[in-house]
Amino acid sequence: MQTPRLHPDTIEEIKQRADIYDVISEYVVLRRRGKDFVGLCPFHDEKTPSFTVSPTKQMYYCFGCQAGGNAIKFLMDLHKHSFAEVVLDLARRYQVPVQTLEPEQRQQLQRQLSERSQLYEILASTCQFYQHALRQSQGQLALQYLQQQRQLQDETIAQFNLGYAPLGWETLYRYLVEDKRYPAQLVEKAGLIKPRKEGSGYYDVFRDRVIIPIHDVMGRVIGFGGRSLGDEQPKYLNSPETELFNKGKTLFALDKAKAGISQQDRAVVVEGYFDAIALHAAGINNVVASLGTALSIDQVRLLLRYSDSKQLILNFDADKAGKIAAERAIGEIAELVYKGEVQLKILNLPDGKDADEYLHTHTPADYQQLVANAPLWLDWQIQQITKDRNLKQATDFQQVSQQLVKLLKNITNLDTLNYYVSRCAEILALGDARLVSLRVENLLTQVASDRSSRLTHTPGFRKPQYIKTQEFSTQASKTTAPTLEKSLLEQAEALLLRIYLHCPEQRQAITDTLEERDLQFSLSHHRFLWRQILEISADDLEIDLISKVQDKCLEFPEQMGLVSHLFQLDEIGKKEILRTPQVVQAATACMERVLREKRYRHFLELWEQTDPEAEPELWQSYYQAFYAEKLRLQELDKQRQFSLPDLRPM
């Protein structure tokens, strides 16, 4: 089905019901600052909060990356969903009736909305079914496993909604499809049953397993993990990927841990469900589990939304398997560590124990102390490289040295690299301070040599060559002018659009000026925004233009991303708005100046290429043309005397 055109009334009602603070606070830790709220931007990495949410304007804006918009735009950018998908999801959440501009689509849209809602309902009902089964005679072994082997109190069992999947092949199927009357196709879409390979019918995915529900960050059940009670393999089984459940974007217990992560400013990631459950039961509430997969960028960014310091502690087993798991879990996030964007630490518990086992013989305070003393990942890597090695032996020294260089080569942050080069040099100096500087020089030489080699073998790479001053000057004049011209045009057009959006009293004057001077917006994204503005404000210059235009532009996410910053005003912008007439004059002068500059260069080039003796009249006309443009450029420069600092003449 094509993307539906949603009725403006539906969009408006959703905007009124979906409070922007409620929506964003589910994903970003927000702290009050005056009338607004601030937090770490979820769209780019930052250490100092520059992401602002305004409940009065129902808008957000990041002064770091210029992301901005309303609640709908936030969810579109965060989840990479379409405008219609976000609106439908919010409509379901806030129970808003959906209207479209094509009546024939309404029934199908309502079905889509209803289906997603039913999936959540089916999963919630299944969770209750498993919880009930745990307390029945058939679930006694599972309950004993939780109470005795895992040493969990009833309070914790209830907190995590732990349950039991009965032994039968069709027990859940009969309950959901035959008793509750849910369509079998929807139950299958929820990842709870599978069609039989031979014959007809379905069978339950989870059978005779302890059930651990998996919740999203909002606390809704989206999947399950099942732990076998016997010898059935695999020991742990997760729900398959569904419309609601994506392992690579989900962390177990995050809904319960996000407040603790924010309060303690660090997140702990463990291997298993029961490690996380045991730690929460012990009062350590900043812990999540990784669902048995390598940590993804999405999962890490999800965690870091709740931590200002971007501190992440991986607590995996200390045995060989645990070390391999730690390396695997780091996966693609290693690049963030090498760049210094994440404070990744590794916690190996003593005696090869996991967190659940450790708490059976130690106190929560002991565990917290180990977390506090956990080494940074790069330090942990160095420990693994040098462990059980005798650096006084030539072979060990050479191998360790090579592995340390290999580690250093991956570090891209200069400050981090300098620190670890010194650290490794001290290790290789074996306590002899006189050798440290020599070891530093050797390490830096090897790291630099490798990077140079990789660069020169990169396709398209060419060594720099000497360019004569005159040649360089000529090339620069050809490339710099268009660059400056575009920059000037970008600034002027953006400024004029921002004034039109934020100053209703200036809209008619801007429209008249553009028509009188026959000026058009040259940049495609500005031209796109201007078309949306004209369509909306043609009959009414006093409407809530910003809100209307944003709604209209959300259906064009690519263009919206290029103009979203124009819907916001920083402090400097607010001050400039106070002298709007002069700024409008300056901006339109800049726009015209860029066009006149092109005309000036064009006629000048034609004049220089024309032979005055062979074509005296043509030569004279070109001269008059470029001279007229030159005079107009001088007039425009005078009009720009009120321009902003970054709108200087070329």
Number of C-alpha atoms within 10 A of each C-alpha: 6 5 10 16 14 21 13 15 13 18 21 14 15 24 20 11 14 19 15 23 19 11 16 18 14 13 19 23 22 22 15 11 11 7 9 16 18 22 25 25 24 22 17 11 18 18 13 13 17 17 24 22 28 16 15 9 11 17 22 26 25 23 16 16 15 19 23 25 29 24 23 25 27 22 22 18 18 11 9 12 14 19 23 19 18 19 24 26 17 22 21 19 14 13 12 17 15 21 20 17 12 11 8 9 16 17 13 11 19 15 11 16 20 13 14 18 14 17 23 17 17 22 21 16 16 23 25 15 18 23 23 15 19 23 14 12 9 15 23 14 16 25 24 14 15 20 14 11 9 17 14 18 13 12 10 17 18 11 13 17 17 25 28 29 29 23 15 13 16 17 15 25 24 16 15 19 15 12 10 12 10 17 14 20 12 17 21 19 18 25 24 24 23 17 15 11 8 6 7 7 13 18 19 22 21 28 22 21 25 27 26 25 27 27 21 19 19 11 12 16 23 26 27 22 20 25 23 19 14 9 7 12 9 10 12 17 18 21 21 17 15 15 12 16 20 14 21 17 16 23 26 26 25 25 17 21 24 27 15 19 27 21 13 15 17 23 27 23 24 27 23 19 23 19 24 26 26 23 21 20 18 15 11 19 24 24 28 30 23 24 21 18 15 19 24 19 18 13 17 19 18 20 26 26 22 28 24 19 17 21 21 23 22 25 24 27 23 20 16 10 12 18 16 13 19 23 14 13 21 20 15 13 20 20 16 18 22 23 16 17 18 20 17 23 23 25 25 24 20 12 10 16 16 22 24 20 15 20 18 12 8 11 11 17 13 11 17 12 10 15 20 11 11 20 18 18 21 20 16 15 17 19 12 12 17 18 10 9 14 12 18 10 9 10 12 15 15 13 14 22 21 15 15 21 19 14 18 22 19 16 22 15 14 11 11 16 21 14 10 19 21 18 15 21 24 18 18 21 17 12 11 10 11 9 14 20 14 12 20 20 14 14 22 19 12 16 20 12 13 14 13 12 10 10 14 12 11 10 7 7 9 10 7 6 6 7 9 8 9 9 9 12 11 10 11 11 10 11 10 11 12 13 11 14 19 15 14 22 24 18 16 27 20 20 22 22 23 20 25 24 20 19 14 15 13 16 19 11 14 19 13 11 15 15 11 9 11 9 14 15 21 14 13 11 17 19 14 16 22 17 12 16 21 13 10 17 16 8 9 9 16 11 12 14 18 18 19 16 20 21 20 17 22 21 17 13 17 11 16 20 18 15 21 20 19 20 20 21 17 9 7 8 14 12 11 15 18 11 11 18 15 16 23 25 19 25 28 23 22 29 24 21 26 21 18 19 17 14 16 22 14 14 19 20 13 15 20 12 10 16 12 13 8 9 10 11 11 15 18 13 13 20 16 15 16 22 15 13 21 18 11 17 22 11 13 21 17 12 18 22 14 17 21 16 6 10 19 12 16 13
